Amino acid sequence: MSVAALAMVYLVAVAVVALLADRWAGIYAAFVSVTALNYFFVPPRYTFDVAGPEYWWTLAVLLALSLGIGALISRLREGRVRAEEREHQGRQLHKLSEALAACDGAAAAALCAAEWLAQAVNQPCAVFLAGAVSGELQCLPSNPQAAFTLQPAHWAVDNRRPLGRGCPDWPDLPLWCCPFNRRAPTGCVQVLLGPRQVPDAETLEHWQALVRQIGLSVERESAAAAAREAQDAARSEATRNTLLASLSHDLRTPLAGIVGSASALREQGDAMAPAQRDKLLANLENEARDMSLMADNVLQMARLSQPRWDLKMQWESLEEILGAALSRMRRRWPQARIQLKVPAGLPPVQAEAGLLAQALANLVDNAVRHGGPGTAVTLQAGRSREGVFIAVRDDGPGLPPGDLSAFFERFRRGDGSRADSGAAGLGLAICRNIVEAHGGRIEARRCEPGAEFRIDLPVAEPAEAPHA
């Protein structure tokens, strides 16, 4: 082989070494290749002398190409390593965001972040979170036994910059502490380091990106909780204001009837005929019962409008709940034709009996009140695919045209042949809230003749009592 061909062989060897080893190994291989080519193959052979400018040029080109190829391969390899590292860091940020997205609440997100970060950096970590009222930092550690300190956390939050190893501030501390952001941090992250562990600038930059992600998630959860509380408070306040405004209007009618009947009985009761006196007494009773139903609906709507309320669920017999609602409505409408159809063997339901009975009473009262004189009302129950159903049907004039779901909106009164019962149009709205709170659904249907309101409730087998 010629010297030029042998130079190509040495050049391939240098490229292989640069590809498999680091930069300095490639440089060493380049000088060794040039030296070996000169010693073994360039005349005079087996000496380091060079005979003629042609061979000097060959050796110089070989050295330059070897160094250039080695440097190029080394830069490509370092670029690949950096790209893989950035890809790994990007995956870490994505996994952290997914883990934090599954958390509910700022404290849960902070604790999840501390545990996740401890596994990622293989060091104990803690998230310090400022209280919403006091502003005092609360430590949420990945390991409760680790010695996290509060003073560096306060310093990082107050000065809005990181401290500890690798940082200009307090570099001798055996930890690294970084606030959520540089504007108005509501907390920080603290990482405990080993005795000789000093993270480099690139590692600290990645850790700061993780801390910013944690801060965004924690602050988002805090803002969402504050927004929910403000929304619940505004909704409750709006409900109370509407109820008060509606009561001030709707109470006037029954109160005027009660006052008028009572005044007539007091002033002219002795001169009245028995039939007229009985009519006034019946009017007093009816108006008082209207006010009682109105008060019950208002109280229940105020209760159901609270941001947090719990049902007192128990296993109840559906026949007893239907019987209680029917007895109440027969006292309310003694002349009405109300029929109950309940098959035997219905399963028990988990419910708050008083609330469910009030929902049924509202439906029956609505049917009797707006069905017209002589309307027959049927209260029926039975099995369904989802559990049990309860239907209140009448043979009155039916429902007016329009969207049937709109009848269950709060403070809406129907027009035409049919309207909602109770104060301020709360009767059907309360029915929907009660049914949905029990995990069921309610819907209105047009029938020939009349209308039907149907409730579907889920059922489950009650747990057996433990054996003694």
C-alpha positions as CSV (number, residue, x, y, z in Angstrom):
1,M,0.0,0.0,0.0
2,S,1.1,3.5,-0.7
3,V,1.8,6.0,2.1
4,A,-1.4,7.9,1.1
5,A,-3.5,4.8,1.4
6,L,-1.9,4.0,4.8
7,A,-2.7,7.5,5.9
8,M,-6.4,6.8,5.1
9,V,-6.2,3.6,7.3
10,Y,-4.8,5.6,10.2
11,L,-7.5,8.3,9.6
12,V,-10.2,5.7,9.9
13,A,-8.6,4.4,13.2
14,V,-8.6,8.0,14.6
15,A,-12.3,8.4,13.6
16,V,-13.2,5.1,15.4
17,V,-11.3,6.1,18.5
18,A,-13.0,9.5,18.6
19,L,-16.4,7.9,18.1
20,L,-16.0,5.4,20.9
21,A,-13.9,7.4,23.4
22,D,-13.8,11.0,24.6
23,R,-12.3,14.1,23.0
24,W,-8.8,13.7,24.6
25,A,-8.6,10.1,23.5
26,G,-9.2,11.2,19.9
27,I,-6.5,13.9,20.1
28,Y,-4.1,11.3,21.5
29,A,-5.0,8.8,18.7
30,A,-4.4,11.5,16.1
31,F,-0.8,12.2,17.3
32,V,-0.1,8.5,17.7
33,S,-1.3,7.8,14.2
34,V,0.8,10.5,12.6
35,T,3.9,9.3,14.6
36,A,3.3,5.6,13.7
37,L,2.9,6.4,10.0
38,N,6.1,8.5,10.1
39,Y,8.1,5.8,11.9
40,F,6.9,2.7,10.1
41,F,6.1,3.8,6.6
42,V,7.6,7.2,5.7
43,P,11.1,7.0,4.2
44,P,13.5,6.6,5.8
45,R,11.6,3.9,7.7
46,Y,12.0,3.1,11.4
47,T,13.2,6.6,12.1
48,F,11.4,9.9,12.8
49,D,13.1,11.6,9.9
50,V,11.0,12.8,6.9
51,A,12.5,12.6,3.4
52,G,11.1,15.4,1.3
53,P,8.2,17.9,1.4
54,E,5.7,15.4,0.0
55,Y,5.8,13.3,3.1
56,W,5.8,16.4,5.3
57,W,2.6,17.5,3.6
58,T,1.0,14.0,4.0
59,L,1.8,13.9,7.7
60,A,0.5,17.5,8.2
61,V,-2.8,16.8,6.3
62,L,-3.2,13.5,8.3
63,L,-2.8,15.3,11.6
64,A,-5.1,18.1,10.7
65,L,-7.8,15.8,9.4
66,S,-7.4,13.5,12.4
67,L,-7.8,16.4,14.9
68,G,-10.7,18.0,12.9
69,I,-12.6,14.7,12.6
70,G,-12.0,13.9,16.2
71,A,-13.2,17.4,17.3
72,L,-16.3,17.1,15.0
73,I,-17.2,13.7,16.3
74,S,-16.7,14.8,19.9
75,R,-19.0,17.8,19.4
76,L,-21.6,15.7,17.8
77,R,-21.5,13.2,20.6
78,E,-21.7,16.0,23.2
79,G,-24.6,17.5,21.4
80,R,-26.4,14.2,21.4
81,V,-25.7,13.8,25.1
82,R,-27.1,17.3,25.7
83,A,-30.1,16.6,23.6
84,E,-30.8,13.4,25.4
85,E,-30.4,15.2,28.7
86,R,-32.8,17.9,27.7
87,E,-35.3,15.3,26.4
88,H,-35.0,13.6,29.8
89,Q,-35.6,16.9,31.6
90,G,-38.6,17.6,29.4
91,R,-40.0,14.2,30.2
92,Q,-39.5,14.9,33.9
93,L,-41.4,18.2,33.6
94,H,-44.2,16.5,31.8
95,K,-44.4,13.7,34.3
96,L,-44.4,16.2,37.2
97,S,-47.2,18.2,35.6
98,E,-49.2,15.1,35.1
99,A,-48.7,14.1,38.7
100,L,-49.7,17.5,40.0
101,A,-52.7,17.7,37.7
102,A,-54.2,14.7,39.5
103,C,-54.0,16.5,42.9
104,D,-57.0,18.2,44.5
105,G,-56.0,21.2,46.6
106,A,-52.8,23.2,47.2
107,A,-51.6,21.1,50.2
108,A,-52.1,17.8,48.3
109,A,-50.2,19.2,45.3
110,A,-47.3,20.4,47.5
111,L,-47.0,17.0,49.2
112,C,-47.2,15.2,45.9
113,A,-44.5,17.5,44.5
114,A,-42.2,16.9,47.4
115,E,-42.5,13.1,47.1
116,W,-42.0,13.2,43.3
117,L,-39.0,15.5,43.4
118,A,-37.4,13.4,46.1
119,Q,-37.5,10.4,43.8
120,A,-36.3,12.4,40.8
121,V,-33.2,13.9,42.5
122,N,-32.7,11.0,44.9
123,Q,-32.5,13.4,47.9
124,P,-34.9,14.4,50.6
125,C,-37.1,17.2,49.5
126,A,-39.8,19.4,51.1
127,V,-42.2,22.1,49.8
128,F,-42.8,25.0,52.1
129,L,-46.2,26.6,51.6
130,A,-47.5,29.9,53.0
131,G,-50.8,29.8,54.9
132,A,-53.7,31.6,53.3
133,V,-54.5,33.6,56.4
134,S,-51.4,33.7,58.6
135,G,-48.8,33.6,55.9
136,E,-46.6,31.3,58.0
137,L,-44.7,28.7,56.0
138,Q,-45.9,25.1,56.5
139,C,-43.4,22.3,55.7
140,L,-44.7,19.4,53.6
141,P,-41.8,16.9,53.5
142,S,-41.2,13.8,51.4
143,N,-39.6,12.2,54.5
144,P,-40.9,13.4,57.9
145,Q,-37.6,12.2,59.5
146,A,-35.4,14.5,57.4
147,A,-33.9,17.6,59.0
148,F,-35.5,20.4,57.0
149,T,-34.9,24.0,58.4
150,L,-37.4,26.8,58.3
151,Q,-35.0,29.8,58.3
152,P,-33.5,29.2,54.8
153,A,-37.1,28.8,53.5
154,H,-38.1,32.2,54.9
155,W,-35.0,33.8,53.5
156,A,-35.6,32.4,50.0
157,V,-39.2,33.6,50.0
158,D,-38.4,37.0,51.5
159,N,-35.5,37.7,49.1
160,R,-37.0,35.9,46.1
161,R,-33.9,34.1,45.1
162,P,-32.3,30.7,45.7
163,L,-29.6,29.9,48.2
164,G,-27.4,27.1,49.2
165,R,-24.8,25.0,47.4
166,G,-24.1,26.2,43.9
167,C,-25.6,29.6,44.6
168,P,-23.9,32.9,45.5
169,D,-25.9,33.2,48.7
170,W,-25.1,30.9,51.6
171,P,-23.1,28.4,49.5
172,D,-21.9,26.5,52.7
173,L,-25.3,25.3,53.6
174,P,-25.8,21.5,53.1
175,L,-29.0,22.2,51.1
176,W,-30.5,24.0,48.2
177,C,-33.6,26.2,48.6
178,C,-35.5,28.0,45.8
179,P,-38.7,30.1,45.8
180,F,-41.6,29.4,43.5
181,N,-40.9,32.5,41.4
182,R,-39.2,35.9,41.6
183,R,-42.4,38.0,41.8
184,A,-44.5,37.2,44.8
185,P,-43.7,33.6,45.9
186,T,-46.1,31.8,48.1
187,G,-43.7,29.1,49.0
188,C,-40.4,27.4,48.1
189,V,-38.7,24.0,47.7
190,Q,-35.9,22.7,49.8
191,V,-33.5,19.9,48.8
192,L,-31.1,18.3,51.3
193,L,-27.7,17.5,49.7
194,G,-25.0,15.1,50.6
195,P,-21.7,16.1,52.3
196,R,-19.8,16.6,49.0
197,Q,-22.7,17.1,46.6
198,V,-22.5,20.4,44.7
199,P,-24.9,20.6,41.7
200,D,-23.6,22.2,38.6
201,A,-25.2,25.2,36.9
202,E,-27.1,23.1,34.3
203,T,-28.6,20.9,37.1
204,L,-29.6,23.9,39.1
205,E,-31.3,25.4,36.1
206,H,-33.3,22.2,35.6
207,W,-34.2,22.1,39.3
208,Q,-35.4,25.7,39.1
209,A,-37.7,24.8,36.2
210,L,-39.1,22.0,38.3
211,V,-39.7,24.4,41.2
212,R,-41.4,26.9,38.8
213,Q,-43.7,24.1,37.6
214,I,-44.5,23.1,41.2
215,G,-45.2,26.8,42.1
216,L,-47.6,27.2,39.2
217,S,-49.5,24.1,40.1
218,V,-49.7,24.9,43.8
219,E,-50.7,28.6,43.2
220,R,-53.3,27.4,40.6
221,E,-54.9,25.1,43.1
222,S,-54.9,27.9,45.7
223,A,-56.5,30.3,43.3
224,A,-59.1,27.7,42.2
225,A,-60.0,27.1,45.8
226,A,-60.3,30.8,46.5
227,A,-62.4,31.2,43.4
228,R,-64.7,28.3,44.4
229,E,-65.2,29.8,47.8
230,A,-66.0,33.2,46.4
231,Q,-68.4,31.7,43.9
232,D,-70.1,29.7,46.5
233,A,-70.4,32.7,48.8
234,A,-71.8,34.9,45.9
235,R,-74.3,32.2,45.0
236,S,-75.5,31.8,48.6
237,E,-75.8,35.5,48.9
238,A,-77.7,35.8,45.7
239,T,-80.0,33.0,46.8
240,R,-80.7,34.6,50.1
241,N,-81.4,38.0,48.5
242,T,-83.8,36.4,46.0
243,L,-85.5,34.4,48.7
244,L,-86.0,37.5,50.8
245,A,-87.3,39.5,47.8
246,S,-89.7,36.7,46.8
247,L,-90.9,36.2,50.4
248,S,-91.7,39.8,50.8
249,H,-93.9,39.6,47.7
250,D,-95.4,36.1,48.0
251,L,-96.3,36.3,51.7
252,R,-98.6,39.2,51.1
253,T,-101.3,37.1,49.4
254,P,-101.8,34.4,52.1
255,L,-101.3,37.0,54.9
256,A,-103.9,39.3,53.4
257,G,-106.3,36.3,53.2
258,I,-105.7,35.3,56.8
259,V,-106.1,38.9,58.0
260,G,-109.3,39.4,56.0
261,S,-110.9,36.1,57.2
262,A,-109.8,36.6,60.8
263,S,-111.2,40.2,60.8
264,A,-114.5,39.1,59.3
265,L,-114.9,36.4,61.8
266,R,-114.1,38.7,64.7
267,E,-116.3,41.5,63.7
268,Q,-119.2,39.7,62.0
269,G,-118.8,36.1,63.2
270,D,-122.0,36.0,65.4
271,A,-124.1,37.4,62.5
272,M,-122.8,35.0,59.9
273,A,-124.5,31.9,58.7
274,P,-122.8,28.7,59.7
275,A,-121.9,27.9,56.0
276,Q,-120.3,31.3,55.6
277,R,-118.4,31.0,58.8
278,D,-117.1,27.5,57.8
279,K,-116.0,28.9,54.5
280,L,-113.9,31.6,56.2
281,L,-112.4,29.0,58.6
282,A,-111.5,26.8,55.7
283,N,-109.9,29.8,53.9
284,L,-107.9,30.5,57.1
285,E,-106.7,26.9,57.2
286,N,-105.8,26.8,53.5
287,E,-103.9,30.0,53.6
288,A,-102.0,28.8,56.8
289,R,-101.1,25.6,55.0
290,D,-99.9,27.5,52.0
291,M,-97.6,29.5,54.3
292,S,-96.4,26.3,55.9
293,L,-95.5,24.7,52.6
294,M,-93.9,28.0,51.5
295,A,-91.8,28.1,54.7
296,D,-90.7,24.5,54.3
297,N,-89.7,25.1,50.7
298,V,-87.7,28.2,51.6
299,L,-85.9,26.5,54.4
300,Q,-85.0,23.5,52.3
301,M,-83.8,25.7,49.4
302,A,-81.7,27.7,51.8
303,R,-80.2,24.4,53.1
304,L,-79.6,23.0,49.6
305,S,-78.0,26.2,48.5
306,Q,-75.2,26.0,51.0
307,P,-71.7,25.2,49.6
308,R,-71.3,22.2,51.9
309,W,-74.2,20.1,53.2
310,D,-74.6,16.4,53.7
311,L,-77.7,14.3,53.5
312,K,-78.5,12.1,56.5
313,M,-78.9,9.0,54.4
314,Q,-80.5,5.8,55.9
315,W,-82.1,2.7,54.5
316,E,-85.8,3.6,54.2
317,S,-88.9,1.9,53.0
318,L,-90.3,3.5,49.9
319,E,-93.9,2.6,50.9
320,E,-93.5,4.6,54.2
321,I,-92.1,7.6,52.4
322,L,-95.0,7.6,49.9
323,G,-97.5,7.1,52.7
324,A,-96.1,10.1,54.6
325,A,-96.3,12.3,51.5
326,L,-99.8,11.1,50.7
327,S,-101.1,11.7,54.3
328,R,-99.7,15.2,54.3
329,M,-101.4,16.0,50.9
330,R,-104.7,14.5,52.0
331,R,-104.7,16.8,55.0
332,R,-103.7,19.7,52.7
333,W,-106.4,18.8,50.1
334,P,-109.2,16.9,51.8
335,Q,-111.5,17.1,48.8
336,A,-108.8,16.0,46.2
337,R,-108.9,12.6,44.6
338,I,-105.4,11.2,45.3
339,Q,-104.7,7.5,44.6
340,L,-101.6,5.5,45.7
341,K,-100.4,2.5,43.7
342,V,-97.4,0.7,45.1
343,P,-96.6,-3.0,44.3
344,A,-95.4,-5.3,47.0
345,G,-91.7,-6.2,47.3
346,L,-90.1,-2.9,46.4
347,P,-86.4,-2.7,47.6
348,P,-85.4,-0.2,50.2
349,V,-83.7,3.1,49.1
350,Q,-81.0,5.1,50.7
351,A,-82.5,8.5,51.4
352,E,-83.2,11.2,53.8
353,A,-86.9,10.4,54.3
354,G,-88.1,13.9,55.2
355,L,-86.5,15.5,52.2
356,L,-87.8,12.8,49.7
357,A,-91.3,13.0,51.2
358,Q,-91.3,16.8,50.8
359,A,-90.3,16.4,47.1
360,L,-93.2,14.1,46.5
361,A,-95.5,16.4,48.5
362,N,-94.5,19.3,46.2
363,L,-95.3,17.3,43.1
364,V,-98.7,16.2,44.4
365,D,-99.5,19.7,45.6
366,N,-98.5,21.0,42.2
367,A,-100.8,18.5,40.4
368,V,-103.8,19.2,42.7
369,R,-103.3,23.0,42.7
370,H,-103.1,23.4,38.9
371,G,-104.9,20.4,37.6
372,G,-108.3,22.1,38.0
373,P,-111.4,21.0,39.9
374,G,-112.1,17.3,39.9
375,T,-108.6,16.4,38.8
376,A,-107.5,12.9,39.8
377,V,-103.9,12.5,40.9
378,T,-102.1,9.1,40.9
379,L,-99.0,8.5,43.0
380,Q,-97.4,5.4,41.6
381,A,-94.1,3.5,42.3
382,G,-92.4,0.5,40.8
383,R,-89.2,-1.2,39.6
384,S,-87.1,0.2,36.8
385,R,-83.8,-0.6,35.1
386,E,-81.9,1.7,37.3
387,G,-83.7,0.9,40.5
388,V,-87.1,2.3,41.4
389,F,-89.4,5.0,39.9
390,I,-92.0,7.3,41.4
391,A,-94.5,8.9,39.2
392,V,-97.1,11.6,40.0
393,R,-99.7,11.8,37.2
394,D,-102.9,13.8,36.8
395,D,-105.6,14.1,34.2
396,G,-105.7,17.9,34.1
397,P,-105.1,20.3,31.3
398,G,-101.5,19.3,31.0
399,L,-98.3,21.3,30.6
400,P,-97.9,24.4,28.4
401,P,-95.7,24.4,25.3
402,G,-92.0,24.9,25.7
403,D,-89.0,23.2,27.1
404,L,-90.0,20.8,29.9
405,S,-86.7,21.0,31.7
406,A,-87.3,24.8,32.2
407,F,-90.0,24.0,34.8
408,F,-87.3,22.9,37.2
409,E,-85.4,26.2,37.1
410,R,-85.3,28.1,40.3
411,F,-87.7,31.1,40.8
412,R,-89.5,30.2,37.6
413,R,-93.3,30.1,37.4
414,G,-95.1,28.4,34.7
415,D,-97.7,30.2,32.6
416,G,-100.9,29.1,30.9
417,S,-102.5,26.0,32.3
418,R,-99.8,25.0,34.6
419,A,-97.5,26.7,37.2
420,D,-95.0,25.7,39.8
421,S,-96.2,25.4,43.4
422,G,-94.7,26.9,46.5
423,A,-93.1,30.2,47.2
424,A,-91.5,32.1,44.4
425,G,-91.5,29.1,42.1
426,L,-89.3,27.0,44.3
427,G,-91.4,23.8,44.5
428,L,-90.1,22.0,41.3
429,A,-86.6,23.4,41.7
430,I,-86.4,21.9,45.2
431,C,-87.7,18.6,43.8
432,R,-84.9,18.5,41.3
433,N,-82.2,19.4,43.9
434,I,-83.5,16.8,46.3
435,V,-83.7,14.1,43.7
436,E,-80.2,14.9,42.3
437,A,-78.8,14.9,45.8
438,H,-80.1,11.3,46.2
439,G,-78.3,10.3,42.9
440,G,-81.5,10.2,40.8
441,R,-83.1,12.3,38.1
442,I,-86.5,13.9,37.6
443,E,-88.3,14.7,34.4
444,A,-91.7,16.1,33.2
445,R,-93.8,14.4,30.6
446,R,-96.9,15.4,28.6
447,C,-99.6,12.8,28.7
448,E,-103.1,12.4,27.2
449,P,-104.7,13.7,29.3
450,G,-102.7,15.6,31.9
451,A,-99.1,15.5,32.8
452,E,-96.6,13.3,34.7
453,F,-93.6,14.0,36.8
454,R,-91.3,11.0,37.1
455,I,-88.5,10.4,39.6
456,D,-85.9,7.6,39.0
457,L,-83.8,6.6,42.0
458,P,-80.9,4.1,42.2
459,V,-81.2,1.2,44.7
460,A,-78.6,-1.1,46.3
461,E,-78.9,-4.0,48.7
462,P,-78.4,-2.9,52.3
463,A,-75.4,-4.3,54.1
464,E,-76.1,-7.2,56.4
465,A,-75.7,-6.7,60.1
466,P,-72.5,-8.3,61.4
467,H,-73.1,-11.5,63.3
468,A,-72.5,-11.6,67.0
